[in-house]
């Protein structure tokens, strides 16, 4: 079974071009599943039946795992057994009629436009670190890109003349995004610091990276998360304070101002329109709030 898992992960990486993060998650999920099978004396994938899968998933829920995490593991198992059946590793696919737990609908956390203005007005751009933070936040809000996409940007990915940036998203898929004037200006101001302050004369590591640390290496996700969390906390009391909140704000503000849903889907790099439609619910909630606050008989 371990050989089958290894071959499956290689297939995802080479043929399906899945991201390293997704492959690591699938690897962890499948090894957990095989450990469960071993503990129940099931040593062949052909011996796995739907009741075994139900029992496994029930044990995950009983252990305190969220429905969302269990649904992700089901998606992993479906993909794995589909691969196994197609490559004649198994004769059946026990996941065909497996039902995922019903997920609670949760609206994405976002900052309203006034909070976004306060966020950018609060930035201290007198220091190199402050100008780097400003460039990061401006790019996040101007493009709606993901944290991983921002971290992996190289200097050459930004076309200042055309006002465009090339990002590499999930599955190594690339897309071109427009960048606003304020974001471009913030990046230009940071680039001077990047050369003089963050990159040292004797360093070559990280020189292609757009955002670099004080050690001259590519900036790391945890540092961006801490920075964004701290800055959002200064202007808002929302519970979630992450780079994804800026991405949610980007999409919500576009739709609130009349942007086409399909255009927002392309900007966000979503595979399906259903992923983007959650922001229409946010917009509807905003309309309801305005109605309740403004209509005399609401």
C-alpha positions in Angstrom: 0.0 0.0 0.0 2.9 2.4 0.8 4.2 1.8 -2.8 0.8 2.7 -4.2 0.8 5.9 -2.2 4.3 6.8 -3.3 3.3 6.3 -7.0 0.2 8.3 -6.5 2.0 11.2 -5.0 4.6 11.1 -7.9 1.6 11.1 -10.3 0.2 14.2 -8.6 3.5 16.0 -8.8 4.6 15.1 -12.3 1.4 14.6 -14.3 -1.1 16.7 -12.4 1.4 19.4 -11.4 0.0 19.7 -7.9 1.6 22.1 -5.5 4.1 20.9 -2.9 1.8 21.9 0.0 -1.1 19.9 -1.5 1.1 16.8 -2.0 2.4 17.0 1.6 -1.2 17.2 2.8 -2.2 14.2 0.7 0.8 12.2 1.9 0.0 12.9 5.6 -3.7 12.0 5.0 -2.9 8.7 3.2 -0.3 7.6 5.7 -2.9 8.2 8.5 -5.4 6.2 6.5 -3.0 3.3 6.0 -2.1 3.3 9.7 -5.8 2.9 10.4 -6.1 0.0 8.0 -3.1 -1.7 9.5 -4.5 -1.4 13.0 -7.7 -3.1 11.7 -5.7 -5.9 10.0 -6.5 -4.7 6.5 -3.3 -5.1 4.4 -4.6 -4.7 0.8 -6.5 -1.9 -0.9 -8.7 -4.5 -2.5 -10.0 -5.4 0.9 -11.2 -1.9 1.7 -15.0 -1.6 1.8 -17.3 1.3 2.3 -18.0 0.4 6.0 -14.3 0.6 6.7 -14.2 4.1 5.3 -17.3 5.1 7.3 -15.7 3.7 10.4 -12.4 5.6 9.7 -14.2 8.9 9.1 -16.3 8.5 12.2 -13.1 8.0 14.3 -11.8 11.2 12.9 -14.9 13.1 13.9 -14.9 11.6 17.3 -11.2 12.6 17.8 -12.3 16.2 17.4 -11.4 16.9 13.8 -13.5 19.5 12.1 -16.0 18.6 9.4 -13.9 20.7 6.9 -10.8 18.7 7.7 -12.7 15.4 7.3 -14.1 16.6 4.0 -10.6 17.3 2.8 -9.5 13.8 3.8 -12.5 12.3 1.9 -11.5 14.3 -1.2 -7.9 12.9 -0.9 -9.3 9.3 -0.6 -11.6 9.7 -3.6 -8.7 11.0 -5.7 -6.4 8.1 -4.5 -8.9 5.3 -5.1 -9.9 6.8 -8.5 -6.2 6.6 -9.4 -5.9 3.1 -8.0 -8.8 1.8 -10.0 -7.7 3.5 -13.2 -4.2 2.0 -12.8 -5.6 -1.4 -11.9 -4.2 -1.4 -8.4 -7.7 -2.1 -7.1 -10.7 -3.7 -8.8 -13.2 -1.5 -7.1 -13.5 2.1 -5.8 -15.2 2.1 -2.4 -15.4 5.9 -2.3 -17.9 6.3 -5.2 -20.9 6.7 -2.9 -19.1 8.0 0.1 -20.9 11.1 1.5 -18.9 14.0 2.9 -20.2 15.6 6.1 -22.3 18.7 5.5 -20.2 21.8 6.1 -21.5 24.8 8.0 -21.7 27.8 5.6 -19.3 30.4 6.9 -18.9 33.9 5.3 -15.4 35.0 4.8 -14.0 37.6 7.2 -13.2 40.9 5.5 -12.5 44.6 6.3 -14.9 47.2 5.1 -13.6 50.1 3.0 -13.3 52.4 6.0 -11.2 49.9 7.8 -9.0 49.4 4.8 -8.4 53.2 4.6 -7.5 53.2 8.3 -5.1 50.2 7.7 -3.1 52.0 5.1 -3.2 55.3 6.9 -1.7 53.6 9.9 1.4 52.4 8.1 4.7 53.9 9.2 6.8 54.2 6.0 9.7 56.0 7.6 11.8 52.9 8.0 12.8 50.2 5.4 10.8 47.6 7.2 7.8 49.9 7.2 8.1 50.5 3.5 8.4 46.7 2.9 5.2 46.2 4.9 3.4 48.9 2.9 4.5 47.3 -0.4 3.3 43.9 0.8 -0.1 45.2 1.9 -0.6 47.3 -1.2 0.1 44.3 -3.4 -2.3 42.1 -1.4 -5.1 44.6 -1.6 -4.4 45.7 -5.2 -4.3 42.2 -6.7 -6.1 39.8 -4.2 -3.2 37.4 -4.6 -2.6 34.6 -2.0 0.1 34.6 0.6 2.0 31.8 -1.2 1.8 33.8 -4.5 3.2 36.9 -2.9 6.0 35.1 -1.2 7.1 33.5 -4.4 7.2 36.7 -6.5 10.5 37.6 -8.2 11.5 41.2 -9.1 11.1 40.4 -12.8 7.4 39.3 -12.2 6.3 42.9 -12.0 5.9 44.9 -15.2 5.9 48.5 -14.0 5.4 49.9 -17.5 2.2 47.9 -18.1 1.1 47.8 -14.5 0.9 44.0 -14.4 2.3 41.2 -12.2 2.7 37.6 -13.0 1.8 35.2 -10.2 2.1 31.5 -9.8 -0.9 30.0 -8.1 -2.1 26.5 -7.1 -0.9 23.7 -9.3 1.9 26.0 -10.6 -0.7 27.8 -12.8 0.3 31.3 -13.8 -1.9 34.3 -14.3 -1.4 38.0 -15.1 -3.0 40.5 -12.7 -3.4 44.3 -13.0 -1.7 46.3 -10.3 -2.9 49.7 -9.1 -0.7 52.9 -9.1 -0.4 53.1 -5.3 0.8 49.5 -5.1 3.3 50.0 -7.9 4.6 53.2 -6.2 4.9 51.4 -2.8 6.9 48.6 -4.5 9.2 51.1 -6.2 9.9 52.8 -2.9 10.6 49.4 -1.3 13.0 48.3 -4.1 15.5 51.0 -3.1 15.6 49.6 0.4 15.8 46.1 -1.0 19.1 46.8 -2.7 20.6 49.1 -0.1 19.4 47.5 3.2 18.1 44.0 2.8 20.5 42.6 0.2 24.2 42.7 1.1 27.0 43.0 -1.3 28.3 39.5 -0.5 25.0 37.7 -0.8 23.6 36.0 -3.8 20.9 33.9 -2.0 17.4 35.3 -2.6 18.5 38.0 -5.0 15.7 37.1 -7.5 13.0 37.3 -4.8 11.0 40.5 -4.7 10.5 40.4 -0.9 13.5 39.6 1.1 14.4 39.4 4.8 17.1 41.3 6.6 19.3 38.3 5.9 18.9 38.7 2.2 16.8 35.6 1.7 13.3 35.2 0.4 10.8 36.6 2.9 8.9 33.8 4.8 5.2 33.3 5.2 5.2 33.4 9.1 6.7 36.9 9.1 4.1 38.2 6.7 1.3 36.6 8.8 2.6 38.2 12.0 2.9 41.6 10.3 -0.6 41.5 8.8 -2.2 40.2 12.0 -0.6 43.0 14.0 -1.6 45.8 11.6 -5.2 44.6 11.2 -5.5 44.4 15.0 -4.7 48.1 15.2 -7.7 49.1 13.0 -10.3 46.4 13.4 -11.7 44.0 16.1 -12.5 41.2 13.7 -11.5 37.8 15.0 -9.6 36.6 11.9 -6.5 38.7 11.1 -4.6 37.1 8.3 -3.4 37.9 4.7 -6.4 36.0 3.5 -8.6 38.7 5.1 -7.1 41.2 2.7 -7.8 38.9 -0.2 -11.4 38.5 1.0 -11.7 42.3 1.3 -10.3 42.7 -2.3 -13.0 40.4 -3.7 -15.8 41.8 -1.6 -15.1 45.4 -2.4 -14.9 44.7 -6.1 -18.3 43.0 -6.1 -19.8 45.7 -3.9 -18.8 48.2 -6.5 -20.3 46.2 -9.4 -17.5 44.0 -10.7 -18.5 41.0 -12.8 -18.4 37.8 -10.8 -16.5 35.9 -13.5 -13.9 38.6 -13.7 -13.3 38.4 -10.0 -13.0 34.6 -10.3 -10.2 35.0 -12.8 -8.4 37.6 -10.6 -8.6 35.3 -7.6 -7.4 32.3 -9.6 -10.4 30.2 -8.6 -11.0 26.9 -10.5 -14.8 27.1 -10.3 -17.3 29.9 -10.0 -18.8 28.3 -6.9 -15.6 29.3 -5.0 -16.1 32.9 -5.9 -19.9 33.0 -5.2 -19.3 33.0 -1.5 -18.5 36.7 -1.9 -21.9 37.4 -3.4 -23.3 36.2 0.0 -21.1 38.7 1.7 -22.4 41.5 -0.6 -26.0 40.4 0.1 -25.3 40.6 3.9 -23.9 44.1 3.4 -27.1 45.1 1.5 -29.2 43.7 4.3 -27.2 45.6 6.9 -27.6 48.9 5.0 -31.3 48.2 4.6 -31.9 47.5 8.3 -30.0 50.6 9.3 -31.6 52.9 6.8 -35.2 51.8 6.0 -37.8 53.3 8.4 -39.8 50.1 8.4 -36.9 47.5 8.2 
